[in-house]
Amino acid sequence: MTRRARRTHNPAFEAKVALAGLMGEKTMVGLSQQFDVHANQINE
């Protein structure tokens, strides 16, 4: 298994993910798959 390089996300992307999380239309698993981030990152 290869390791993926650490990624940094711009504030616009972080805001989009945060708003999607606050809307509550999808589960954390659905959001993490949609935005390709770990569920713990969405919780933070």
mmCIF entry with sequence, helices, sheets and N, C-alpha, C, O atoms, coordinates in Angstrom:
data_MODEL
# 
_entry.id   MODEL 
# 
_entity.id                         1 
_entity.type                       polymer 
_entity.pdbx_number_of_molecules   1 
# 
_entity_poly.entity_id                      1 
_entity_poly.type                           'polypeptide(L)' 
_entity_poly.nstd_linkage                   no 
_entity_poly.nstd_monomer                   no 
_entity_poly.pdbx_seq_one_letter_code       MTRRARRTHNPAFEAKVALAGLMGEKTMVGLSQQFDVHANQINE 
_entity_poly.pdbx_seq_one_letter_code_can   MTRRARRTHNPAFEAKVALAGLMGEKTMVGLSQQFDVHANQINE 
_entity_poly.pdbx_strand_id                 A 
# 
loop_
_entity_poly_seq.entity_id 
_entity_poly_seq.num 
_entity_poly_seq.mon_id 
_entity_poly_seq.hetero 
1 1  MET n 
1 2  THR n 
1 3  ARG n 
1 4  ARG n 
1 5  ALA n 
1 6  ARG n 
1 7  ARG n 
1 8  THR n 
1 9  HIS n 
1 10 ASN n 
1 11 PRO n 
1 12 ALA n 
1 13 PHE n 
1 14 GLU n 
1 15 ALA n 
1 16 LYS n 
1 17 VAL n 
1 18 ALA n 
1 19 LEU n 
1 20 ALA n 
1 21 GLY n 
1 22 LEU n 
1 23 MET n 
1 24 GLY n 
1 25 GLU n 
1 26 LYS n 
1 27 THR n 
1 28 MET n 
1 29 VAL n 
1 30 GLY n 
1 31 LEU n 
1 32 SER n 
1 33 GLN n 
1 34 GLN n 
1 35 PHE n 
1 36 ASP n 
1 37 VAL n 
1 38 HIS n 
1 39 ALA n 
1 40 ASN n 
1 41 GLN n 
1 42 ILE n 
1 43 ASN n 
1 44 GLU n 
# 
_struct_asym.id          A 
_struct_asym.entity_id   1 
# 
loop_
_struct_conf.conf_type_id 
_struct_conf.id 
_struct_conf.pdbx_PDB_helix_id 
_struct_conf.beg_label_comp_id 
_struct_conf.beg_label_asym_id 
_struct_conf.beg_label_seq_id 
_struct_conf.pdbx_beg_PDB_ins_code 
_struct_conf.end_label_comp_id 
_struct_conf.end_label_asym_id 
_struct_conf.end_label_seq_id 
_struct_conf.pdbx_end_PDB_ins_code 
_struct_conf.beg_auth_comp_id 
_struct_conf.beg_auth_asym_id 
_struct_conf.beg_auth_seq_id 
_struct_conf.end_auth_comp_id 
_struct_conf.end_auth_asym_id 
_struct_conf.end_auth_seq_id 
_struct_conf.pdbx_PDB_helix_class 
_struct_conf.details 
_struct_conf.pdbx_PDB_helix_length 
HELX_P HELX_P1 AA1 PRO A 11 ? MET A 23 ? PRO A 11 MET A 23 1 ? 13 
HELX_P HELX_P2 AA2 MET A 28 ? PHE A 35 ? MET A 28 PHE A 35 1 ? 8  
HELX_P HELX_P3 AA3 ALA A 39 ? ASN A 43 ? ALA A 39 ASN A 43 1 ? 5  
# 
_struct_conf_type.id          HELX_P 
_struct_conf_type.criteria    ? 
_struct_conf_type.reference   ? 
# 
loop_
_atom_site.group_PDB 
_atom_site.id 
_atom_site.type_symbol 
_atom_site.label_atom_id 
_atom_site.label_alt_id 
_atom_site.label_comp_id 
_atom_site.label_asym_id 
_atom_site.label_entity_id 
_atom_site.label_seq_id 
_atom_site.pdbx_PDB_ins_code 
_atom_site.Cartn_x 
_atom_site.Cartn_y 
_atom_site.Cartn_z 
_atom_site.occupancy 
_atom_site.B_iso_or_equiv 
_atom_site.pdbx_formal_charge 
_atom_site.auth_seq_id 
_atom_site.auth_comp_id 
_atom_site.auth_asym_id 
_atom_site.auth_atom_id 
_atom_site.pdbx_PDB_model_num 
ATOM 1   N N  . MET A 1 1  ? 0.844   -1.168 0.000  1.00 0.00 ? 1  MET A N  1 
ATOM 2   C CA . MET A 1 1  ? 0.000   0.000  0.000  1.00 0.00 ? 1  MET A CA 1 
ATOM 3   C C  . MET A 1 1  ? 0.894   1.238  0.000  1.00 0.00 ? 1  MET A C  1 
ATOM 4   O O  . MET A 1 1  ? 1.789   1.361  0.836  1.00 0.00 ? 1  MET A O  1 
ATOM 5   N N  . THR A 1 2  ? 0.657   2.134  -0.918 1.00 0.00 ? 2  THR A N  1 
ATOM 6   C CA . THR A 1 2  ? 1.460   3.348  -0.986 1.00 0.00 ? 2  THR A CA 1 
ATOM 7   C C  . THR A 1 2  ? 0.832   4.431  -0.141 1.00 0.00 ? 2  THR A C  1 
ATOM 8   O O  . THR A 1 2  ? -0.382  4.481  0.055  1.00 0.00 ? 2  THR A O  1 
ATOM 9   N N  . ARG A 1 3  ? 1.683   5.279  0.342  1.00 0.00 ? 3  ARG A N  1 
ATOM 10  C CA . ARG A 1 3  ? 1.216   6.385  1.174  1.00 0.00 ? 3  ARG A CA 1 
ATOM 11  C C  . ARG A 1 3  ? 0.933   7.600  0.325  1.00 0.00 ? 3  ARG A C  1 
ATOM 12  O O  . ARG A 1 3  ? 1.727   7.958  -0.545 1.00 0.00 ? 3  ARG A O  1 
ATOM 13  N N  . ARG A 1 4  ? -0.186  8.229  0.573  1.00 0.00 ? 4  ARG A N  1 
ATOM 14  C CA . ARG A 1 4  ? -0.546  9.434  -0.159 1.00 0.00 ? 4  ARG A CA 1 
ATOM 15  C C  . ARG A 1 4  ? 0.108   10.631 0.525  1.00 0.00 ? 4  ARG A C  1 
ATOM 16  O O  . ARG A 1 4  ? 0.167   10.696 1.753  1.00 0.00 ? 4  ARG A O  1 
ATOM 17  N N  . ALA A 1 5  ? 0.592   11.568 -0.268 1.00 0.00 ? 5  ALA A N  1 
ATOM 18  C CA . ALA A 1 5  ? 1.212   12.770 0.288  1.00 0.00 ? 5  ALA A CA 1 
ATOM 19  C C  . ALA A 1 5  ? 0.182   13.583 1.063  1.00 0.00 ? 5  ALA A C  1 
ATOM 20  O O  . ALA A 1 5  ? -1.004  13.589 0.734  1.00 0.00 ? 5  ALA A O  1 
ATOM 21  N N  . ARG A 1 6  ? 0.648   14.254 2.076  1.00 0.00 ? 6  ARG A N  1 
ATOM 22  C CA . ARG A 1 6  ? -0.245  15.069 2.899  1.00 0.00 ? 6  ARG A CA 1 
ATOM 23  C C  . ARG A 1 6  ? -0.814  16.216 2.060  1.00 0.00 ? 6  ARG A C  1 
ATOM 24  O O  . ARG A 1 6  ? -0.079  16.919 1.368  1.00 0.00 ? 6  ARG A O  1 
ATOM 25  N N  . ARG A 1 7  ? -2.114  16.388 2.134  1.00 0.00 ? 7  ARG A N  1 
ATOM 26  C CA . ARG A 1 7  ? -2.771  17.426 1.346  1.00 0.00 ? 7  ARG A CA 1 
ATOM 27  C C  . ARG A 1 7  ? -3.183  18.590 2.233  1.00 0.00 ? 7  ARG A C  1 
ATOM 28  O O  . ARG A 1 7  ? -3.497  18.412 3.410  1.00 0.00 ? 7  ARG A O  1 
ATOM 29  N N  . THR A 1 8  ? -3.177  19.769 1.660  1.00 0.00 ? 8  THR A N  1 
ATOM 30  C CA . THR A 1 8  ? -3.709  20.937 2.348  1.00 0.00 ? 8  THR A CA 1 
ATOM 31  C C  . THR A 1 8  ? -4.935  21.396 1.567  1.00 0.00 ? 8  THR A C  1 
ATOM 32  O O  . THR A 1 8  ? -4.955  21.371 0.337  1.00 0.00 ? 8  THR A O  1 
ATOM 33  N N  . HIS A 1 9  ? -5.946  21.812 2.303  1.00 0.00 ? 9  HIS A N  1 
ATOM 34  C CA . HIS A 1 9  ? -7.198  22.234 1.676  1.00 0.00 ? 9  HIS A CA 1 
ATOM 35  C C  . HIS A 1 9  ? -7.349  23.736 1.838  1.00 0.00 ? 9  HIS A C  1 
ATOM 36  O O  . HIS A 1 9  ? -7.061  24.298 2.895  1.00 0.00 ? 9  HIS A O  1 
ATOM 37  N N  . ASN A 1 10 ? -7.806  24.373 0.769  1.00 0.00 ? 10 ASN A N  1 
ATOM 38  C CA . ASN A 1 10 ? -8.000  25.821 0.836  1.00 0.00 ? 10 ASN A CA 1 
ATOM 39  C C  . ASN A 1 10 ? -9.270  26.142 1.625  1.00 0.00 ? 10 ASN A C  1 
ATOM 40  O O  . ASN A 1 10 ? -10.141 25.285 1.775  1.00 0.00 ? 10 ASN A O  1 
ATOM 41  N N  . PRO A 1 11 ? -9.375  27.358 2.123  1.00 0.00 ? 11 PRO A N  1 
ATOM 42  C CA . PRO A 1 11 ? -10.527 27.731 2.960  1.00 0.00 ? 11 PRO A CA 1 
ATOM 43  C C  . PRO A 1 11 ? -11.872 27.579 2.263  1.00 0.00 ? 11 PRO A C  1 
ATOM 44  O O  . PRO A 1 11 ? -12.871 27.289 2.921  1.00 0.00 ? 11 PRO A O  1 
ATOM 45  N N  . ALA A 1 12 ? -11.921 27.767 0.959  1.00 0.00 ? 12 ALA A N  1 
ATOM 46  C CA . ALA A 1 12 ? -13.185 27.626 0.237  1.00 0.00 ? 12 ALA A CA 1 
ATOM 47  C C  . ALA A 1 12 ? -13.677 26.173 0.283  1.00 0.00 ? 12 ALA A C  1 
ATOM 48  O O  . ALA A 1 12 ? -14.866 25.918 0.475  1.00 0.00 ? 12 ALA A O  1 
ATOM 49  N N  . PHE A 1 13 ? -12.752 25.231 0.105  1.00 0.00 ? 13 PHE A N  1 
ATOM 50  C CA . PHE A 1 13 ? -13.114 23.815 0.169  1.00 0.00 ? 13 PHE A CA 1 
ATOM 51  C C  . PHE A 1 13 ? -13.572 23.445 1.572  1.00 0.00 ? 13 PHE A C  1 
ATOM 52  O O  . PHE A 1 13 ? -14.562 22.733 1.736  1.00 0.00 ? 13 PHE A O  1 
ATOM 53  N N  . GLU A 1 14 ? -12.857 23.925 2.585  1.00 0.00 ? 14 GLU A N  1 
ATOM 54  C CA . GLU A 1 14 ? -13.221 23.633 3.970  1.00 0.00 ? 14 GLU A CA 1 
ATOM 55  C C  . GLU A 1 14 ? -14.604 24.186 4.302  1.00 0.00 ? 14 GLU A C  1 
ATOM 56  O O  . GLU A 1 14 ? -15.376 23.545 5.014  1.00 0.00 ? 14 GLU A O  1 
ATOM 57  N N  . ALA A 1 15 ? -14.916 25.364 3.792  1.00 0.00 ? 15 ALA A N  1 
ATOM 58  C CA . ALA A 1 15 ? -16.230 25.958 4.040  1.00 0.00 ? 15 ALA A CA 1 
ATOM 59  C C  . ALA A 1 15 ? -17.327 25.143 3.363  1.00 0.00 ? 15 ALA A C  1 
ATOM 60  O O  . ALA A 1 15 ? -18.406 24.959 3.927  1.00 0.00 ? 15 ALA A O  1 
ATOM 61  N N  . LYS A 1 16 ? -17.054 24.655 2.160  1.00 0.00 ? 16 LYS A N  1 
ATOM 62  C CA . LYS A 1 16 ? -18.041 23.852 1.437  1.00 0.00 ? 16 LYS A CA 1 
ATOM 63  C C  . LYS A 1 16 ? -18.333 22.553 2.190  1.00 0.00 ? 16 LYS A C  1 
ATOM 64  O O  . LYS A 1 16 ? -19.488 22.143 2.304  1.00 0.00 ? 16 LYS A O  1 
ATOM 65  N N  . VAL A 1 17 ? -17.286 21.913 2.699  1.00 0.00 ? 17 VAL A N  1 
ATOM 66  C CA . VAL A 1 17 ? -17.461 20.675 3.456  1.00 0.00 ? 17 VAL A CA 1 
ATOM 67  C C  . VAL A 1 17 ? -18.210 20.953 4.759  1.00 0.00 ? 17 VAL A C  1 
ATOM 68  O O  . VAL A 1 17 ? -19.090 20.184 5.146  1.00 0.00 ? 17 VAL A O  1 
ATOM 69  N N  . ALA A 1 18 ? -17.867 22.046 5.432  1.00 0.00 ? 18 ALA A N  1 
ATOM 70  C CA . ALA A 1 18 ? -18.526 22.388 6.692  1.00 0.00 ? 18 ALA A CA 1 
ATOM 71  C C  . ALA A 1 18 ? -20.015 22.672 6.472  1.00 0.00 ? 18 ALA A C  1 
ATOM 72  O O  . ALA A 1 18 ? -20.849 22.223 7.258  1.00 0.00 ? 18 ALA A O  1 
ATOM 73  N N  . LEU A 1 19 ? -20.351 23.399 5.431  1.00 0.00 ? 19 LEU A N  1 
ATOM 74  C CA . LEU A 1 19 ? -21.758 23.688 5.151  1.00 0.00 ? 19 LEU A CA 1 
ATOM 75  C C  . LEU A 1 19 ? -22.534 22.416 4.814  1.00 0.00 ? 19 LEU A C  1 
ATOM 76  O O  . LEU A 1 19 ? -23.680 22.250 5.231  1.00 0.00 ? 19 LEU A O  1 
ATOM 77  N N  . ALA A 1 20 ? -21.909 21.534 4.066  1.00 0.00 ? 20 ALA A N  1 
ATOM 78  C CA . ALA A 1 20 ? -22.571 20.269 3.733  1.00 0.00 ? 20 ALA A CA 1 
ATOM 79  C C  . ALA A 1 20 ? -22.814 19.455 5.000  1.00 0.00 ? 20 ALA A C  1 
ATOM 80  O O  . ALA A 1 20 ? -23.841 18.787 5.120  1.00 0.00 ? 20 ALA A O  1 
ATOM 81  N N  . GLY A 1 21 ? -21.881 19.508 5.940  1.00 0.00 ? 21 GLY A N  1 
ATOM 82  C CA . GLY A 1 21 ? -22.056 18.795 7.199  1.00 0.00 ? 21 GLY A CA 1 
ATOM 83  C C  . GLY A 1 21 ? -23.156 19.387 8.046  1.00 0.00 ? 21 GLY A C  1 
ATOM 84  O O  . GLY A 1 21 ? -23.898 18.658 8.704  1.00 0.00 ? 21 GLY A O  1 
ATOM 85  N N  . LEU A 1 22 ? -23.270 20.702 8.037  1.00 0.00 ? 22 LEU A N  1 
ATOM 86  C CA . LEU A 1 22 ? -24.301 21.363 8.837  1.00 0.00 ? 22 LEU A CA 1 
ATOM 87  C C  . LEU A 1 22 ? -25.699 21.161 8.269  1.00 0.00 ? 22 LEU A C  1 
ATOM 88  O O  . LEU A 1 22 ? -26.677 21.167 9.016  1.00 0.00 ? 22 LEU A O  1 
ATOM 89  N N  . MET A 1 23 ? -25.802 20.982 6.956  1.00 0.00 ? 23 MET A N  1 
ATOM 90  C CA . MET A 1 23 ? -27.114 20.777 6.346  1.00 0.00 ? 23 MET A CA 1 
ATOM 91  C C  . MET A 1 23 ? -27.740 19.469 6.813  1.00 0.00 ? 23 MET A C  1 
ATOM 92  O O  . MET A 1 23 ? -28.961 19.377 6.938  1.00 0.00 ? 23 MET A O  1 
ATOM 93  N N  . GLY A 1 24 ? -26.919 18.465 7.068  1.00 0.00 ? 24 GLY A N  1 
ATOM 94  C CA . GLY A 1 24 ? -27.425 17.205 7.587  1.00 0.00 ? 24 GLY A CA 1 
ATOM 95  C C  . GLY A 1 24 ? -28.143 16.338 6.576  1.00 0.00 ? 24 GLY A C  1 
ATOM 96  O O  . GLY A 1 24 ? -28.900 15.448 6.965  1.00 0.00 ? 24 GLY A O  1 
ATOM 97  N N  . GLU A 1 25 ? -27.933 16.566 5.304  1.00 0.00 ? 25 GLU A N  1 
ATOM 98  C CA . GLU A 1 25 ? -28.608 15.760 4.286  1.00 0.00 ? 25 GLU A CA 1 
ATOM 99  C C  . GLU A 1 25 ? -27.937 14.411 4.082  1.00 0.00 ? 25 GLU A C  1 
ATOM 100 O O  . GLU A 1 25 ? -28.585 13.455 3.655  1.00 0.00 ? 25 GLU A O  1 
ATOM 101 N N  . LYS A 1 26 ? -26.643 14.324 4.381  1.00 0.00 ? 26 LYS A N  1 
ATOM 102 C CA . LYS A 1 26 ? -25.906 13.080 4.210  1.00 0.00 ? 26 LYS A CA 1 
ATOM 103 C C  . LYS A 1 26 ? -25.255 12.700 5.525  1.00 0.00 ? 26 LYS A C  1 
ATOM 104 O O  . LYS A 1 26 ? -25.080 13.532 6.416  1.00 0.00 ? 26 LYS A O  1 
ATOM 105 N N  . THR A 1 27 ? -24.900 11.434 5.631  1.00 0.00 ? 27 THR A N  1 
ATOM 106 C CA . THR A 1 27 ? -24.188 10.960 6.813  1.00 0.00 ? 27 THR A CA 1 
ATOM 107 C C  . THR A 1 27 ? -22.718 11.352 6.705  1.00 0.00 ? 27 THR A C  1 
ATOM 108 O O  . THR A 1 27 ? -22.260 11.798 5.653  1.00 0.00 ? 27 THR A O  1 
ATOM 109 N N  . MET A 1 28 ? -21.990 11.181 7.800  1.00 0.00 ? 28 MET A N  1 
ATOM 110 C CA . MET A 1 28 ? -20.556 11.477 7.790  1.00 0.00 ? 28 MET A CA 1 
ATOM 111 C C  . MET A 1 28 ? -19.828 10.600 6.784  1.00 0.00 ? 28 MET A C  1 
ATOM 112 O O  . MET A 1 28 ? -18.901 11.056 6.115  1.00 0.00 ? 28 MET A O  1 
ATOM 113 N N  . VAL A 1 29 ? -20.240 9.358  6.676  1.00 0.00 ? 29 VAL A N  1 
ATOM 114 C CA . VAL A 1 29 ? -19.602 8.456  5.723  1.00 0.00 ? 29 VAL A CA 1 
ATOM 115 C C  . VAL A 1 29 ? -19.853 8.940  4.293  1.00 0.00 ? 29 VAL A C  1 
ATOM 116 O O  . VAL A 1 29 ? -18.950 8.914  3.457  1.00 0.00 ? 29 VAL A O  1 
ATOM 117 N N  . GLY A 1 30 ? -21.070 9.378  4.020  1.00 0.00 ? 30 GLY A N  1 
ATOM 118 C CA . GLY A 1 30 ? -21.391 9.888  2.689  1.00 0.00 ? 30 GLY A CA 1 
ATOM 119 C C  . GLY A 1 30 ? -20.607 11.140 2.351  1.00 0.00 ? 30 GLY A C  1 
ATOM 120 O O  . GLY A 1 30 ? -20.124 11.298 1.229  1.00 0.00 ? 30 GLY A O  1 
ATOM 121 N N  . LEU A 1 31 ? -20.481 12.037 3.332  1.00 0.00 ? 31 LEU A N  1 
ATOM 122 C CA . LEU A 1 31 ? -19.714 13.256 3.102  1.00 0.00 ? 31 LEU A CA 1 
ATOM 123 C C  . LEU A 1 31 ? -18.232 12.960 2.904  1.00 0.00 ? 31 LEU A C  1 
ATOM 124 O O  . LEU A 1 31 ? -17.582 13.561 2.048  1.00 0.00 ? 31 LEU A O  1 
ATOM 125 N N  . SER A 1 32 ? -17.702 12.034 3.698  1.00 0.00 ? 32 SER A N  1 
ATOM 126 C CA . SER A 1 32 ? -16.282 11.719 3.571  1.00 0.00 ? 32 SER A CA 1 
ATOM 127 C C  . SER A 1 32 ? -15.980 11.084 2.221  1.00 0.00 ? 32 SER A C  1 
ATOM 128 O O  . SER A 1 32 ? -14.914 11.323 1.654  1.00 0.00 ? 32 SER A O  1 
ATOM 129 N N  . GLN A 1 33 ? -16.886 10.290 1.704  1.00 0.00 ? 33 GLN A N  1 
ATOM 130 C CA . GLN A 1 33 ? -16.691 9.706  0.380  1.00 0.00 ? 33 GLN A CA 1 
ATOM 131 C C  . GLN A 1 33 ? -16.848 10.755 -0.710 1.00 0.00 ? 33 GLN A C  1 
ATOM 132 O O  . GLN A 1 33 ? -16.103 10.744 -1.689 1.00 0.00 ? 33 GLN A O  1 
ATOM 133 N N  . GLN A 1 34 ? -17.793 11.648 -0.556 1.00 0.00 ? 34 GLN A N  1 
ATOM 134 C CA . GLN A 1 34 ? -18.033 12.678 -1.563 1.00 0.00 ? 34 GLN A CA 1 
ATOM 135 C C  . GLN A 1 34 ? -16.850 13.628 -1.686 1.00 0.00 ? 34 GLN A C  1 
ATOM 136 O O  . GLN A 1 34 ? -16.444 13.971 -2.796 1.00 0.00 ? 34 GLN A O  1 
ATOM 137 N N  . PHE A 1 35 ? -16.294 14.055 -0.553 1.00 0.00 ? 35 PHE A N  1 
ATOM 138 C CA . PHE A 1 35 ? -15.228 15.040 -0.568 1.00 0.00 ? 35 PHE A CA 1 
ATOM 139 C C  . PHE A 1 35 ? -13.841 14.422 -0.443 1.00 0.00 ? 35 PHE A C  1 
ATOM 140 O O  . PHE A 1 35 ? -12.847 15.148 -0.444 1.00 0.00 ? 35 PHE A O  1 
ATOM 141 N N  . ASP A 1 36 ? -13.750 13.095 -0.334 1.00 0.00 ? 36 ASP A N  1 
ATOM 142 C CA . ASP A 1 36 ? -12.486 12.367 -0.243 1.00 0.00 ? 36 ASP A CA 1 
ATOM 143 C C  . ASP A 1 36 ? -11.639 12.838 0.929  1.00 0.00 ? 36 ASP A C  1 
ATOM 144 O O  . ASP A 1 36 ? -10.442 13.085 0.786  1.00 0.00 ? 36 ASP A O  1 
ATOM 145 N N  . VAL A 1 37 ? -12.275 12.959 2.090  1.00 0.00 ? 37 VAL A N  1 
ATOM 146 C CA . VAL A 1 37 ? -11.579 13.285 3.338  1.00 0.00 ? 37 VAL A CA 1 
ATOM 147 C C  . VAL A 1 37 ? -12.043 12.293 4.405  1.00 0.00 ? 37 VAL A C  1 
ATOM 148 O O  . VAL A 1 37 ? -13.076 11.643 4.245  1.00 0.00 ? 37 VAL A O  1 
ATOM 149 N N  . HIS A 1 38 ? -11.292 12.179 5.474  1.00 0.00 ? 38 HIS A N  1 
ATOM 150 C CA . HIS A 1 38 ? -11.654 11.269 6.556  1.00 0.00 ? 38 HIS A CA 1 
ATOM 151 C C  . HIS A 1 38 ? -12.785 11.890 7.377  1.00 0.00 ? 38 HIS A C  1 
ATOM 152 O O  . HIS A 1 38 ? -12.881 13.112 7.491  1.00 0.00 ? 38 HIS A O  1 
ATOM 153 N N  . ALA A 1 39 ? -13.632 11.045 7.942  1.00 0.00 ? 39 ALA A N  1 
ATOM 154 C CA . ALA A 1 39 ? -14.771 11.526 8.725  1.00 0.00 ? 39 ALA A CA 1 
ATOM 155 C C  . ALA A 1 39 ? -14.328 12.355 9.931  1.00 0.00 ? 39 ALA A C  1 
ATOM 156 O O  . ALA A 1 39 ? -15.021 13.296 10.319 1.00 0.00 ? 39 ALA A O  1 
ATOM 157 N N  . ASN A 1 40 ? -13.190 12.020 10.521 1.00 0.00 ? 40 ASN A N  1 
ATOM 158 C CA . ASN A 1 40 ? -12.691 12.802 11.656 1.00 0.00 ? 40 ASN A CA 1 
ATOM 159 C C  . ASN A 1 40 ? -12.351 14.231 11.247 1.00 0.00 ? 40 ASN A C  1 
ATOM 160 O O  . ASN A 1 40 ? -12.484 15.151 12.053 1.00 0.00 ? 40 ASN A O  1 
ATOM 161 N N  . GLN A 1 41 ? -11.916 14.427 10.015 1.00 0.00 ? 41 GLN A N  1 
ATOM 162 C CA . GLN A 1 41 ? -11.622 15.781 9.545  1.00 0.00 ? 41 GLN A CA 1 
ATOM 163 C C  . GLN A 1 41 ? -12.891 16.595 9.420  1.00 0.00 ? 41 GLN A C  1 
ATOM 164 O O  . GLN A 1 41 ? -12.866 17.806 9.639  1.00 0.00 ? 41 GLN A O  1 
ATOM 165 N N  . ILE A 1 42 ? -13.986 15.973 9.078  1.00 0.00 ? 42 ILE A N  1 
ATOM 166 C CA . ILE A 1 42 ? -15.251 16.678 8.965  1.00 0.00 ? 42 ILE A CA 1 
ATOM 167 C C  . ILE A 1 42 ? -15.742 17.062 10.363 1.00 0.00 ? 42 ILE A C  1 
ATOM 168 O O  . ILE A 1 42 ? -16.274 18.155 10.559 1.00 0.00 ? 42 ILE A O  1 
ATOM 169 N N  . ASN A 1 43 ? -15.566 16.174 11.319 1.00 0.00 ? 43 ASN A N  1 
ATOM 170 C CA . ASN A 1 43 ? -15.998 16.464 12.688 1.00 0.00 ? 43 ASN A CA 1 
ATOM 171 C C  . ASN A 1 43 ? -15.241 17.647 13.280 1.00 0.00 ? 43 ASN A C  1 
ATOM 172 O O  . ASN A 1 43 ? -15.810 18.435 14.036 1.00 0.00 ? 43 ASN A O  1 
ATOM 173 N N  . GLU A 1 44 ? -13.977 17.773 12.942 1.00 0.00 ? 44 GLU A N  1 
ATOM 174 C CA . GLU A 1 44 ? -13.180 18.874 13.490 1.00 0.00 ? 44 GLU A CA 1 
ATOM 175 C C  . GLU A 1 44 ? -13.657 20.188 12.921 1.00 0.00 ? 44 GLU A C  1 
ATOM 176 O O  . GLU A 1 44 ? -13.114 21.240 13.258 1.00 0.00 ? 44 GLU A O  1 
# 
